[in-house]
């Protein structure tokens, strides 16, 4: 299975989730997120996180 398949499946599952009851909708949206991960996309949770502040470069030992 390739990335396009997983993206298409995620879209189909999200469409189905729109008509589901709240409990089932939540589970279907989690499933759609998993399909996105399998497609090579970051999950929604990781997309919502802010980028970490880059660490300052450390000076090399022995050089001033």
N, CA, C and O atoms as a CHARMM CRD file, in Angstrom:
* protein
*
  256
    1    1 UNK  N      0.84000  -1.16100   0.00000 PROA 1      0.00000
    2    1 UNK  CA     0.00000   0.00000   0.00000 PROA 1      0.00000
    3    1 UNK  C      0.89300   1.23500   0.00000 PROA 1      0.00000
    4    1 UNK  O      1.94500   1.26000   0.63800 PROA 1      0.00000
    5    2 UNK  N      0.45800   2.24100  -0.71700 PROA 2      0.00000
    6    2 UNK  CA     1.29700   3.43100  -0.83400 PROA 2      0.00000
    7    2 UNK  C      0.65600   4.62300  -0.12200 PROA 2      0.00000
    8    2 UNK  O     -0.44700   4.53300   0.41700 PROA 2      0.00000
    9    3 UNK  N      1.38000   5.73500  -0.13700 PROA 3      0.00000
   10    3 UNK  CA     0.95000   6.93200   0.57700 PROA 3      0.00000
   11    3 UNK  C     -0.38500   7.46200   0.07700 PROA 3      0.00000
   12    3 UNK  O     -1.20600   7.92100   0.87100 PROA 3      0.00000
   13    4 UNK  N     -0.61100   7.40400  -1.23900 PROA 4      0.00000
   14    4 UNK  CA    -1.87700   7.89700  -1.78000 PROA 4      0.00000
   15    4 UNK  C     -3.06100   7.09800  -1.24800 PROA 4      0.00000
   16    4 UNK  O     -4.11600   7.66300  -0.96000 PROA 4      0.00000
   17    5 UNK  N     -2.88800   5.79900  -1.12000 PROA 5      0.00000
   18    5 UNK  CA    -3.94800   4.95600  -0.56500 PROA 5      0.00000
   19    5 UNK  C     -4.29700   5.39500   0.85000 PROA 5      0.00000
   20    5 UNK  O     -5.47100   5.54700   1.18500 PROA 5      0.00000
   21    6 UNK  N     -3.27500   5.60000   1.68200 PROA 6      0.00000
   22    6 UNK  CA    -3.51600   5.98000   3.07100 PROA 6      0.00000
   23    6 UNK  C     -4.15900   7.35700   3.16800 PROA 6      0.00000
   24    6 UNK  O     -5.03600   7.57000   4.00600 PROA 6      0.00000
   25    7 UNK  N     -3.73700   8.29800   2.32100 PROA 7      0.00000
   26    7 UNK  CA    -4.34800   9.62800   2.33400 PROA 7      0.00000
   27    7 UNK  C     -5.81100   9.55200   1.91400 PROA 7      0.00000
   28    7 UNK  O     -6.66300  10.21100   2.51000 PROA 7      0.00000
   29    8 UNK  N     -6.10300   8.75900   0.89900 PROA 8      0.00000
   30    8 UNK  CA    -7.48200   8.58900   0.44400 PROA 8      0.00000
   31    8 UNK  C     -8.32400   7.93400   1.53000 PROA 8      0.00000
   32    8 UNK  O     -9.46500   8.33600   1.76000 PROA 8      0.00000
   33    9 UNK  N     -7.77300   6.93900   2.19100 PROA 9      0.00000
   34    9 UNK  CA    -8.51100   6.25100   3.25300 PROA 9      0.00000
   35    9 UNK  C     -8.78400   7.21400   4.41100 PROA 9      0.00000
   36    9 UNK  O     -9.87500   7.19600   4.98100 PROA 9      0.00000
   37   10 UNK  N     -7.80900   8.04900   4.76200 PROA 10     0.00000
   38   10 UNK  CA    -8.00200   9.03500   5.83100 PROA 10     0.00000
   39   10 UNK  C     -9.13800   9.98500   5.47500 PROA 10     0.00000
   40   10 UNK  O     -9.95700  10.32100   6.33000 PROA 10     0.00000
   41   11 UNK  N     -9.19200  10.41200   4.24300 PROA 11     0.00000
   42   11 UNK  CA   -10.25800  11.30200   3.79000 PROA 11     0.00000
   43   11 UNK  C    -11.61700  10.61500   3.86600 PROA 11     0.00000
   44   11 UNK  O    -12.59400  11.22200   4.30400 PROA 11     0.00000
   45   12 UNK  N    -11.68600   9.36600   3.44700 PROA 12     0.00000
   46   12 UNK  CA   -12.94100   8.60900   3.50400 PROA 12     0.00000
   47   12 UNK  C    -13.41500   8.44200   4.94600 PROA 12     0.00000
   48   12 UNK  O    -14.60000   8.59500   5.24000 PROA 12     0.00000
   49   13 UNK  N    -12.48900   8.13000   5.83100 PROA 13     0.00000
   50   13 UNK  CA   -12.84800   7.92500   7.23800 PROA 13     0.00000
   51   13 UNK  C    -13.34100   9.23700   7.84500 PROA 13     0.00000
   52   13 UNK  O    -14.29000   9.23200   8.62900 PROA 13     0.00000
   53   14 UNK  N    -12.71100  10.36000   7.49500 PROA 14     0.00000
   54   14 UNK  CA   -13.16600  11.66300   8.01400 PROA 14     0.00000
   55   14 UNK  C    -14.56200  12.00000   7.49800 PROA 14     0.00000
   56   14 UNK  O    -15.37400  12.56300   8.23200 PROA 14     0.00000
   57   15 UNK  N    -14.84600  11.65900   6.24100 PROA 15     0.00000
   58   15 UNK  CA   -16.19100  11.88300   5.70000 PROA 15     0.00000
   59   15 UNK  C    -17.23300  11.07800   6.47100 PROA 15     0.00000
   60   15 UNK  O    -18.30700  11.59100   6.78500 PROA 15     0.00000
   61   16 UNK  N    -16.92200   9.83300   6.77300 PROA 16     0.00000
   62   16 UNK  CA   -17.83800   8.98800   7.53700 PROA 16     0.00000
   63   16 UNK  C    -18.02500   9.54100   8.94100 PROA 16     0.00000
   64   16 UNK  O    -19.12400   9.48600   9.49200 PROA 16     0.00000
   65   17 UNK  N    -16.95900  10.07200   9.51900 PROA 17     0.00000
   66   17 UNK  CA   -17.01600  10.58900  10.88900 PROA 17     0.00000
   67   17 UNK  C    -17.99000  11.75700  11.01600 PROA 17     0.00000
   68   17 UNK  O    -18.56000  11.97100  12.08600 PROA 17     0.00000
   69   18 UNK  N    -18.18600  12.50600   9.94900 PROA 18     0.00000
   70   18 UNK  CA   -19.08600  13.65700  10.00300 PROA 18     0.00000
   71   18 UNK  C    -20.52100  13.26500  10.33500 PROA 18     0.00000
   72   18 UNK  O    -21.25900  14.07500  10.89500 PROA 18     0.00000
   73   19 UNK  N    -20.93400  12.05400  10.00700 PROA 19     0.00000
   74   19 UNK  CA   -22.31600  11.62800  10.23800 PROA 19     0.00000
   75   19 UNK  C    -22.44600  10.69400  11.44100 PROA 19     0.00000
   76   19 UNK  O    -23.53700  10.19400  11.71700 PROA 19     0.00000
   77   20 UNK  N    -21.36200  10.45800  12.14900 PROA 20     0.00000
   78   20 UNK  CA   -21.38000   9.49600  13.26000 PROA 20     0.00000
   79   20 UNK  C    -21.73300  10.17500  14.57700 PROA 20     0.00000
   80   20 UNK  O    -21.67100  11.39800  14.70400 PROA 20     0.00000
   81   21 UNK  N    -22.10400   9.35500  15.55000 PROA 21     0.00000
   82   21 UNK  CA   -22.35500   9.87400  16.89000 PROA 21     0.00000
   83   21 UNK  C    -21.02000  10.33000  17.49100 PROA 21     0.00000
   84   21 UNK  O    -19.96400   9.93700  16.99500 PROA 21     0.00000
   85   22 UNK  N    -21.04400  11.14900  18.54700 PROA 22     0.00000
   86   22 UNK  CA   -19.80300  11.72200  19.09100 PROA 22     0.00000
   87   22 UNK  C    -18.72500  10.69800  19.46600 PROA 22     0.00000
   88   22 UNK  O    -17.54700  10.91100  19.17800 PROA 22     0.00000
   89   23 UNK  N    -19.11300   9.60000  20.09800 PROA 23     0.00000
   90   23 UNK  CA   -18.12500   8.59900  20.49600 PROA 23     0.00000
   91   23 UNK  C    -17.46400   7.96900  19.27100 PROA 23     0.00000
   92   23 UNK  O    -16.24000   7.85900  19.20200 PROA 23     0.00000
   93   24 UNK  N    -18.28100   7.56200  18.31300 PROA 24     0.00000
   94   24 UNK  CA   -17.74800   6.93600  17.10200 PROA 24     0.00000
   95   24 UNK  C    -16.94600   7.94200  16.28600 PROA 24     0.00000
   96   24 UNK  O    -15.92100   7.59200  15.70000 PROA 24     0.00000
   97   25 UNK  N    -17.40500   9.18700  16.24700 PROA 25     0.00000
   98   25 UNK  CA   -16.68200  10.22600  15.50800 PROA 25     0.00000
   99   25 UNK  C    -15.26200  10.38600  16.04800 PROA 25     0.00000
  100   25 UNK  O    -14.30400  10.48200  15.28200 PROA 25     0.00000
  101   26 UNK  N    -15.13900  10.41400  17.37100 PROA 26     0.00000
  102   26 UNK  CA   -13.81600  10.55600  17.98200 PROA 26     0.00000
  103   26 UNK  C    -12.90300   9.40000  17.58000 PROA 26     0.00000
  104   26 UNK  O    -11.73800   9.61100  17.24300 PROA 26     0.00000
  105   27 UNK  N    -13.43100   8.19100  17.61600 PROA 27     0.00000
  106   27 UNK  CA   -12.62500   7.02000  17.25100 PROA 27     0.00000
  107   27 UNK  C    -12.25700   7.03900  15.77300 PROA 27     0.00000
  108   27 UNK  O    -11.13700   6.68400  15.40700 PROA 27     0.00000
  109   28 UNK  N    -13.19700   7.45100  14.91900 PROA 28     0.00000
  110   28 UNK  CA   -12.90700   7.51500  13.48100 PROA 28     0.00000
  111   28 UNK  C    -11.85900   8.57500  13.17000 PROA 28     0.00000
  112   28 UNK  O    -11.00300   8.36800  12.31000 PROA 28     0.00000
  113   29 UNK  N    -11.91900   9.70700  13.86100 PROA 29     0.00000
  114   29 UNK  CA   -10.91400  10.74900  13.62600 PROA 29     0.00000
  115   29 UNK  C     -9.52700  10.30000  14.07300 PROA 29     0.00000
  116   29 UNK  O     -8.52700  10.65300  13.44700 PROA 29     0.00000
  117   30 UNK  N     -9.46300   9.52500  15.15300 PROA 30     0.00000
  118   30 UNK  CA    -8.17400   8.96400  15.56200 PROA 30     0.00000
  119   30 UNK  C     -7.65500   7.99000  14.51300 PROA 30     0.00000
  120   30 UNK  O     -6.45900   7.96000  14.22200 PROA 30     0.00000
  121   31 UNK  N     -8.55800   7.19600  13.94700 PROA 31     0.00000
  122   31 UNK  CA    -8.16800   6.26900  12.88900 PROA 31     0.00000
  123   31 UNK  C     -7.66600   7.02500  11.66000 PROA 31     0.00000
  124   31 UNK  O     -6.66700   6.63300  11.05700 PROA 31     0.00000
  125   32 UNK  N     -8.34500   8.09200  11.29300 PROA 32     0.00000
  126   32 UNK  CA    -7.91300   8.90600  10.15100 PROA 32     0.00000
  127   32 UNK  C     -6.53000   9.49600  10.40400 PROA 32     0.00000
  128   32 UNK  O     -5.69600   9.54900   9.50000 PROA 32     0.00000
  129   33 UNK  N     -6.28900   9.93900  11.63500 PROA 33     0.00000
  130   33 UNK  CA    -4.95600  10.45400  11.97500 PROA 33     0.00000
  131   33 UNK  C     -3.89300   9.37100  11.80900 PROA 33     0.00000
  132   33 UNK  O     -2.78700   9.64900  11.34600 PROA 33     0.00000
  133   34 UNK  N     -4.22800   8.13900  12.18500 PROA 34     0.00000
  134   34 UNK  CA    -3.27100   7.03900  12.04500 PROA 34     0.00000
  135   34 UNK  C     -2.97200   6.78000  10.57000 PROA 34     0.00000
  136   34 UNK  O     -1.82600   6.51900  10.20400 PROA 34     0.00000
  137   35 UNK  N     -3.99600   6.85000   9.72700 PROA 35     0.00000
  138   35 UNK  CA    -3.76200   6.68800   8.29000 PROA 35     0.00000
  139   35 UNK  C     -2.82300   7.78000   7.76700 PROA 35     0.00000
  140   35 UNK  O     -1.98200   7.51500   6.90700 PROA 35     0.00000
  141   36 UNK  N     -2.96300   9.00200   8.28000 PROA 36     0.00000
  142   36 UNK  CA    -2.06900  10.09200   7.86700 PROA 36     0.00000
  143   36 UNK  C     -0.62900   9.80300   8.27900 PROA 36     0.00000
  144   36 UNK  O      0.30400  10.08900   7.53000 PROA 36     0.00000
  145   37 UNK  N     -0.45400   9.24200   9.45600 PROA 37     0.00000
  146   37 UNK  CA     0.89600   8.88300   9.91200 PROA 37     0.00000
  147   37 UNK  C      1.48000   7.82200   8.99100 PROA 37     0.00000
  148   37 UNK  O      2.64100   7.91000   8.59100 PROA 37     0.00000
  149   38 UNK  N      0.67300   6.81800   8.65500 PROA 38     0.00000
  150   38 UNK  CA     1.14300   5.76500   7.75100 PROA 38     0.00000
  151   38 UNK  C      1.46000   6.32100   6.36900 PROA 38     0.00000
  152   38 UNK  O      2.29700   5.76500   5.65700 PROA 38     0.00000
  153   39 UNK  N      0.80600   7.40300   5.98300 PROA 39     0.00000
  154   39 UNK  CA     1.06100   8.02800   4.68900 PROA 39     0.00000
  155   39 UNK  C      2.33700   8.86800   4.71500 PROA 39     0.00000
  156   39 UNK  O      2.78400   9.35900   3.67900 PROA 39     0.00000
  157   40 UNK  N      2.91100   9.02900   5.88900 PROA 40     0.00000
  158   40 UNK  CA     4.15400   9.77800   5.99400 PROA 40     0.00000
  159   40 UNK  C      3.96700  11.20100   6.46500 PROA 40     0.00000
  160   40 UNK  O      4.93100  11.96400   6.51300 PROA 40     0.00000
  161   41 UNK  N      2.74600  11.57800   6.81500 PROA 41     0.00000
  162   41 UNK  CA     2.48500  12.91800   7.32800 PROA 41     0.00000
  163   41 UNK  C      2.55500  12.90800   8.84200 PROA 41     0.00000
  164   41 UNK  O      2.26200  11.89000   9.46900 PROA 41     0.00000
  165   42 UNK  N      2.93500  14.01900   9.43400 PROA 42     0.00000
  166   42 UNK  CA     2.93600  14.06100  10.89500 PROA 42     0.00000
  167   42 UNK  C      1.50700  14.01300  11.41500 PROA 42     0.00000
  168   42 UNK  O      0.57900  14.43900  10.72800 PROA 42     0.00000
  169   43 UNK  N      1.33100  13.50500  12.60300 PROA 43     0.00000
  170   43 UNK  CA     0.00100  13.42700  13.19200 PROA 43     0.00000
  171   43 UNK  C     -0.50400  14.82600  13.53300 PROA 43     0.00000
  172   43 UNK  O      0.28000  15.77300  13.59700 PROA 43     0.00000
  173   44 UNK  N     -1.80100  14.95400  13.75000 PROA 44     0.00000
  174   44 UNK  CA    -2.36300  16.24700  14.12700 PROA 44     0.00000
  175   44 UNK  C     -1.74900  16.74300  15.43200 PROA 44     0.00000
  176   44 UNK  O     -1.48900  17.93600  15.58900 PROA 44     0.00000
  177   45 UNK  N     -1.52200  15.84100  16.34800 PROA 45     0.00000
  178   45 UNK  CA    -0.95500  16.24400  17.63400 PROA 45     0.00000
  179   45 UNK  C      0.42000  16.86200  17.45100 PROA 45     0.00000
  180   45 UNK  O      0.71900  17.89000  18.05800 PROA 45     0.00000
  181   46 UNK  N      1.24900  16.26200  16.63600 PROA 46     0.00000
  182   46 UNK  CA     2.59000  16.81100  16.45300 PROA 46     0.00000
  183   46 UNK  C      2.57200  18.08000  15.61200 PROA 46     0.00000
  184   46 UNK  O      3.46800  18.91400  15.74300 PROA 46     0.00000
  185   47 UNK  N      1.56800  18.24400  14.75100 PROA 47     0.00000
  186   47 UNK  CA     1.47000  19.47600  13.97100 PROA 47     0.00000
  187   47 UNK  C      1.04900  20.63800  14.83900 PROA 47     0.00000
  188   47 UNK  O      1.35700  21.78500  14.51600 PROA 47     0.00000
  189   48 UNK  N      0.34900  20.37400  15.94100 PROA 48     0.00000
  190   48 UNK  CA    -0.12800  21.44300  16.79700 PROA 48     0.00000
  191   48 UNK  C      0.93900  21.90800  17.79300 PROA 48     0.00000
  192   48 UNK  O      0.78000  22.95200  18.42600 PROA 48     0.00000
  193   49 UNK  N      2.01000  21.14700  17.93500 PROA 49     0.00000
  194   49 UNK  CA     3.07600  21.52700  18.85300 PROA 49     0.00000
  195   49 UNK  C      3.93700  22.62000  18.23300 PROA 49     0.00000
  196   49 UNK  O      4.21700  22.60800  17.03400 PROA 49     0.00000
  197   50 UNK  N      4.34500  23.54800  19.05900 PROA 50     0.00000
  198   50 UNK  CA     5.24200  24.59200  18.59000 PROA 50     0.00000
  199   50 UNK  C      6.63100  24.00400  18.39000 PROA 50     0.00000
  200   50 UNK  O      7.02500  23.05700  19.06900 PROA 50     0.00000
  201   51 UNK  N      7.34900  24.56900  17.46800 PROA 51     0.00000
  202   51 UNK  CA     8.71600  24.10400  17.25100 PROA 51     0.00000
  203   51 UNK  C      9.56600  24.44700  18.45800 PROA 51     0.00000
  204   51 UNK  O      9.44500  25.53400  19.02400 PROA 51     0.00000
  205   52 UNK  N     10.41600  23.53200  18.84600 PROA 52     0.00000
  206   52 UNK  CA    11.27900  23.83000  20.00100 PROA 52     0.00000
  207   52 UNK  C     12.30400  24.90500  19.63900 PROA 52     0.00000
  208   52 UNK  O     12.69600  25.06500  18.48400 PROA 52     0.00000
  209   53 UNK  N     12.71000  25.61700  20.65000 PROA 53     0.00000
  210   53 UNK  CA    13.73900  26.63200  20.44800 PROA 53     0.00000
  211   53 UNK  C     15.05500  25.90900  20.19400 PROA 53     0.00000
  212   53 UNK  O     15.42700  25.02000  20.95900 PROA 53     0.00000
  213   54 UNK  N     15.76400  26.27800  19.12600 PROA 54     0.00000
  214   54 UNK  CA    17.02800  25.57800  18.85600 PROA 54     0.00000
  215   54 UNK  C     18.02800  25.78600  19.98600 PROA 54     0.00000
  216   54 UNK  O     18.10100  26.85700  20.58800 PROA 54     0.00000
  217   55 UNK  N     18.78200  24.75500  20.25400 PROA 55     0.00000
  218   55 UNK  CA    19.80900  24.83400  21.28300 PROA 55     0.00000
  219   55 UNK  C     20.94900  25.72800  20.80800 PROA 55     0.00000
  220   55 UNK  O     21.31600  25.70300  19.63400 PROA 55     0.00000
  221   56 UNK  N     21.49900  26.50500  21.70800 PROA 56     0.00000
  222   56 UNK  CA    22.64300  27.33200  21.30500 PROA 56     0.00000
  223   56 UNK  C     23.83700  26.43700  20.99600 PROA 56     0.00000
  224   56 UNK  O     24.01700  25.37900  21.60000 PROA 56     0.00000
  225   57 UNK  N     24.62900  26.87500  20.06400 PROA 57     0.00000
  226   57 UNK  CA    25.81100  26.06900  19.74100 PROA 57     0.00000
  227   57 UNK  C     26.78800  26.13300  20.90000 PROA 57     0.00000
  228   57 UNK  O     26.98900  27.18300  21.51000 PROA 57     0.00000
  229   58 UNK  N     27.38000  25.00900  21.18400 PROA 58     0.00000
  230   58 UNK  CA    28.33900  24.95200  22.29800 PROA 58     0.00000
  231   58 UNK  C     29.73300  25.20400  21.76600 PROA 58     0.00000
  232   58 UNK  O     30.08900  24.70900  20.69700 PROA 58     0.00000
  233   59 UNK  N     30.51100  25.95500  22.48500 PROA 59     0.00000
  234   59 UNK  CA    31.87900  26.19900  22.02500 PROA 59     0.00000
  235   59 UNK  C     32.70500  24.92800  22.09800 PROA 59     0.00000
  236   59 UNK  O     32.48700  24.07900  22.96300 PROA 59     0.00000
  237   60 UNK  N     33.63000  24.81000  21.20600 PROA 60     0.00000
  238   60 UNK  CA    34.50900  23.62200  21.20900 PROA 60     0.00000
  239   60 UNK  C     35.51900  23.74300  22.35000 PROA 60     0.00000
  240   60 UNK  O     35.97900  24.83000  22.69800 PROA 60     0.00000
  241   61 UNK  N     35.82700  22.62800  22.89000 PROA 61     0.00000
  242   61 UNK  CA    36.79500  22.62400  23.99900 PROA 61     0.00000
  243   61 UNK  C     38.16800  23.02000  23.50300 PROA 61     0.00000
  244   61 UNK  O     38.60100  22.63300  22.41800 PROA 61     0.00000
  245   62 UNK  N     38.83300  23.79500  24.32500 PROA 62     0.00000
  246   62 UNK  CA    40.20700  24.18900  24.00000 PROA 62     0.00000
  247   62 UNK  C     40.26900  25.44900  23.15800 PROA 62     0.00000
  248   62 UNK  O     41.34100  26.03900  23.02200 PROA 62     0.00000
  249   63 UNK  N     39.16400  25.87500  22.59500 PROA 63     0.00000
  250   63 UNK  CA    39.14500  27.10600  21.80300 PROA 63     0.00000
  251   63 UNK  C     38.40500  28.17500  22.59400 PROA 63     0.00000
  252   63 UNK  O     37.39500  27.90100  23.24300 PROA 63     0.00000
  253   64 UNK  N     38.91500  29.38000  22.53100 PROA 64     0.00000
  254   64 UNK  CA    38.27600  30.48800  23.25300 PROA 64     0.00000
  255   64 UNK  C     37.88100  31.57600  22.31900 PROA 64     0.00000
  256   64 UNK  O     37.32900  32.58900  22.74900 PROA 64     0.00000
